[in-house]
Amino acid sequence: MQKLTKLIYNKPFVFSLWFGLSFLIVLRELLNHQGFNNYTIFKYNFLNTIHQHNLYAYQPEHYYDLNHYGPIFSIIFAPFTFMPDSIGIILWVMFNAFILFKAIQLLPLKENQYLIVLLICAHELMTASASVQSNPMIAGFIILSFNFIKRKQDFWAALMIALGTFIKLYGIVGLAFFFFSDNKLKFIASFIFWYAVLFVLPMLISSPSFIIQTYHDWYIDIMDKNLANENSVMQDICVMGFLRKILNYPNLKNTVVIIPAIVIFGISYLRINCFKSTPYQLLILASALIFAVIFSSGSESPTYIIAFAGVAIWYMNLNRPVTRLEIFLLVAALILTSLSPSDLFPKSVRENYVIPYKLKALPCLLIWLKIIYETITRNFVNPKPLQVT
């Protein structure tokens, strides 16, 4: 047990696992000459912006599927566009892993407890890295917005929220931390400032008229994508998708689930006297990260690195000793949510049950409900001392 504890807190080991798993999975795909369609889509987000081609039109001569990212993403991805694909893909994956790594490292946890958060999330990060998507970066932006507010750096917190929103909308959940700001007027002013800057910034590499039209096209694309996601096999991995399948009710509308979920999420804010409590704030962070994924019909397997960061933060923020229920919920999340897409999980169970019934979302839903319960009932005035379990 002592050797295991030393290994868990061995920084070189944890860091190697965090970055190494993602590096190796991408390297394996490159050596197998696997195509990276998402990476090509990202490149053409930039190229289409500078050449003023519709960012959301089909371009089968370059890639299949569609781009669903905002025009600001072209600025972020620009440096990778000019690299050879093999190098660019690896650096892009490492860049995403680093953003999330740094965000987790800055969390207000006990000394070195962030290492356990990294360990819990490492496999889920590998799943996200295999698809070369931006989800680790988005998760990082959300967590960084929380960290900056904790450090009274509202200007930079507003940037993280605005940036995450302008890239992939998920970042908007960072507004859940608004009530933790000590200078709310500064936060609002900063958010408006960054909203304006990020809205205009892509115009520097394109034209104002094209970018304005692009935002209109992006809105239409998002609406169309939400409709297409419903009952999708590889997407719709969310509470709505789970209920549509379990209840055999494919016409279940997202709003029927999302509106009550927002109300339930809002109940967490009734304990105004706890707003200054760090454990309470961490619960809201975990809740927001999970909420953004499990109540989005656009969620697919690689998106769950966002939710799983919430799961890990929740677990490390629990009162110690943890209960059997809490251990069960974590293990269920590790098995059903994190390991189910991998070769470590029985293929027949994955294909016959986990994928069609959207079971990847179930443990995260149960943990989210547990978090809501904790925000309502937990003693944040005299919490039990934290220790690792």
N, C-alpha and C positions, 0 to 999 in steps of 0.2 A: 504493500500500500504506500509506503514511504517512497519507494522508487517511482511509482506511478505519479505521486504528487510532484516529485522533482521533475519528472518528464513534462507534466502539464504546465509547470511554471518555467520550463526551459525555453527562453526566448528564441534562441537559434532554431530549436526544433519546431516551435509553433510558427515562427515566421517562414521557415522552409516549407512547412506543410501548407500554409496559407497561399503563398505565391507558387510553390512547386507543383501542387495539384493542378492549378489552372494552366501553368506553363506546359506541363507534360501532356494534358489532354488536348491542347491546341497543337502542340508539336506533333503528337500522334496523328492528328487529322491532316496536318500539312504533309507529313511523310507518306500518308495514304492517299495523297492528292485529292483530299476531300475539298469540295467547293464551299466557300463561305459566302452564301447569298446575302446575309445581313451586312457583311462588310462591304460588299459591292453596292448595296442600297445606300449605305452611309457615304460612300465615295460620291455617288451620283447626287446625293443631297447637296453636296458642295458644288459639283460640276453643273448641275441643273440650275443652281442659284446664280452662279456667275454668268451662265449662258442664257438665263431667263427662260428656261423650259419648265413646264408645269411639274412641280415636285411630286404630285400625287397621281400622275397618269401612268398607265402601263407602259413599260419599256422592256418588252420581252427580248429585245436584242442585247440587253445588258444584264437583266436579272428578272427572276420570277417573283411573284407577290408584289406588294405595294409598299411605298414609303409612308410611314405614319408619324414622322418626326417634324417638329416645327422648324422654320427656317434658321433660327439661331443655332441649331445643331450643326449647320454647315460651317459656322465659324469655329466651333469646338473641334470638329473633325478635320478641318483644313490641313493641319500639319501632317496628318496620316495619309492624306490623299496622294501626296507626291512621293511616298515611299514605295519601294517594291512590296507587293502584297504580302509576301511571306514575313517580311520584317514588320510591316505595318500592322498586321494581324496580331503578332506577338506583343508588340509594344502597346497596342490598343487594349488588349486583355490585361496586361500588367498595369497600365494606367488606371483602368477601372478598379482593379484589385487594390491598388494603392490608395485611391480616393476613399474607398470603404474602410480599408485598414486604418487610415489616419483618423477617420471619423470615429471609429470604434475606440481607438487608442485614447482619444480625448474625452471619452465619456466620464462623467463624475462617479466612477465606481471605486471600490476599495483598491488599494495598490495591487497592480498586476491582475486584477480580476477580468480585465478586458481580454487577457490571453484566453480565458475559458470561452468568452464570447466568440473569439476568433476560431477556436477549436470546434465549437458547436456549429458554426456557419461554414466551415471550410469546404465540406462536401457540397453544400448547396451553392457555394460560390463556383465550384468546379462545374456544376451543371449549367450555371449561367454563362460561364466562360466558354463552354463548349459551343454555345450558339453565338458567341462573339457579340452579345447584345450589351446595351448600356445600363442594364438594371442595377449592377453593383454601384455604378456612379450615381444613379438616381437615389439609391438607398443612402449613399454617402452624403449627398446634398441634404437630404431630409435630416439625417443625424447631425450634420454640421450646423444646420440652422438652429437646432436645439442647443448644441454646444455653444454657439456664438451668443445666443440669448442668455445662457447661463453665465457667460463671461461679460455680459452687459455690452456686447458688440453688436447692437441691433442693426447697424448699417450693413454688416457682412451677413448677418442672419437673413435679412431681407433679400440680399443678392442670391443666397443659396435657394430660397423659396422661389423667387422669380425665375431663376435659371432652370430649376427642376420642372417648373410649370411650363415654361416656354419650350422645353425639350420634349416632354412626354406627359404632361399634365399631372402625373403622380405627385410631383413636388408640392402641389397646392396644399397637401395635408400638413405641410409645415406651419400653416397658419394656425393649427391647433395649439401652438406654443405661444401665441400672441399674448395670452393672459399671464404668462410668466415674465413678460418684459417689465422692467422697472421704468422704462421711458416709452410708453405706448405711442405718444405723438411722434417721437423720433423714429420709431419702428414704422409707423404709417407713412411718414414722409419719405423714409428710405425705400419702402416698398414701391411707392409711386415713382420715385426717382429711377429705381432699377427697372421697373416695368417700362418706363418711357425709353430708357437707354437700350434695353434688350429688344424692344419693338423696332427701334430705328437702326440698331447696329448692322443687321444684314443688308441694309440699304447701301452700306459702304462698298460692298462687293457686288451689288446688283443695281437696282433702281427703286426709288420710292413706290412708283406705281405697281411694279411687279411684286414687291414684297407685300404691299397692302392687298393685292389680289391673292397672293399666296396664303395670307392669313384667312381670307374668305374660303379659299379652296381647302385649307386645313380643317376648318370647321365642318364643311360638307363631308370631307373624308372621315372625320371622327364619327359623325352621325351614321354614315354608311357602314363603317366598321363595327359600330355597336350593334347594328341590326344583323350584320353578317356573323358576329361572334356567337349569337344565341344559338344553342344546339350544335356549335362547332365541336369537332372531336378533339382537336389539339388546343383549342382555346376554351373560353367559358369555364375555366377551372376556378370556380368561385362558388359562393353559397347559392346563388341563383341557379347555376348549372347543376349543382348537386341536387337541389330541390326539384328542378325540372325533370331530372332523371328518376329520382327516388319516388316522386309523386306521379310519374308518368304524365306530366302536364307540360308539354313542350311550349305552350303558349303563355306560360307564366311571365308576366312583365317584370322587368328589373326593378321598376319603381316600387312595386308591391313589397319588395324585400329591402331595398335601399332606404326608403323613407323611414320605416321603423328602426333600421340600423342606425341612422343618423340621430334619431331621437334617443336611442339607447346610449349611443356614444356621448350625447349631450348630458346625460344623467351624471356622467363622471365629473362634470364641472359644478355640481351642486355644492360640493364641499369647498367653498371659497377660502375658508380658513386654512386649507392645506396647500394653497397655491405656492407657498414658499418652501414646501417640503421637497427635498431632492428625491426621495423614494416615490412620492406621489407623482412628481414630474416625469420620472423615468417610466412609470406605469402609463402615463399619457403618451409618451414617446413610443413605447412598445405597442400600445393600442392603435396609434395612428399608422405605424408601419404595417401592422397586420390588416387594419381596416382598408387601407389603400388597395390592397391586393385581393382580399377575399370578397370584396363587394364590387369588383370590376369585372365585367364580362370579357374584357380584353386580356385577362390574366391567362398566361400559359405557364408551362413548367419553369422556364428560366426566370420568370417574373418573381418567383417565390423567394429569391434571395432577399428581396425587400421585406417580405413578411417574416422570413426566418431570422433576420436580424432582430426583429421585434420579439420573436420567441426567445432568443438567447438573452436579450436584455431583460425581458420579464423574469427569466429563470434566475439570473444573477442578482436581481433586485428583490427576490423573495425573502421574507423573514426566515431565519434559520432556527431550528432544523426544518427542512422542507418536509411536507407531508407525502404520504404514499400517493395521493391523488395527483399532486404536482409532479412527482417523479413519473407517474404513469403518463401524464399529458406530454411531458418532454420526450419520453421514449416513443410514444405514439407519433409525435411530430418527426422525430429522427427517422423512424421506420417508414411511415406512410408518406410524409411530405418530402423528406430529404432523400431517402434511399430508394424509394419506389421507382424512379426513372432509371436507376443504374442496373448493371449486371449482377449486383449483389442481391437483388430482389427477384423472387420467382417470376419468370416471364409470363406464365399462364395467369397468375393472379393479377399482374399488372395489366395485361391486355384484356382480360375478361371482367375485371372488377374496378381496379384503381382508375384506369383511364376513362372507361365509359361512365362510371358513376361519380367522376370528379372527386375521388376520395382524398386526393392530395390536399384539398381545402378543408377537410373535416377536422383534423387535429388543431389547425390554426383557428378555426371557428370556436372550438371548445376552449382553447386558451384565451381567445379574445373575450369570450363571455366570462371566463374566470377573472380576467383583468378588470372588466367592468365591475364585477362583484367586489374585487379588492379595493377599487377606488372608492366604493361606497362604504365598505365596512372596516377596512384596515385601520389600525391605530398608527397614525403618522406622528403623533406627539411624543410617545415613548416607545419607539420601535425596538424589537428585539435586536441584539447586536448581530451584525453580519459576520458570517464565517462561511467558508467554502464547504459545500456538500456535494 
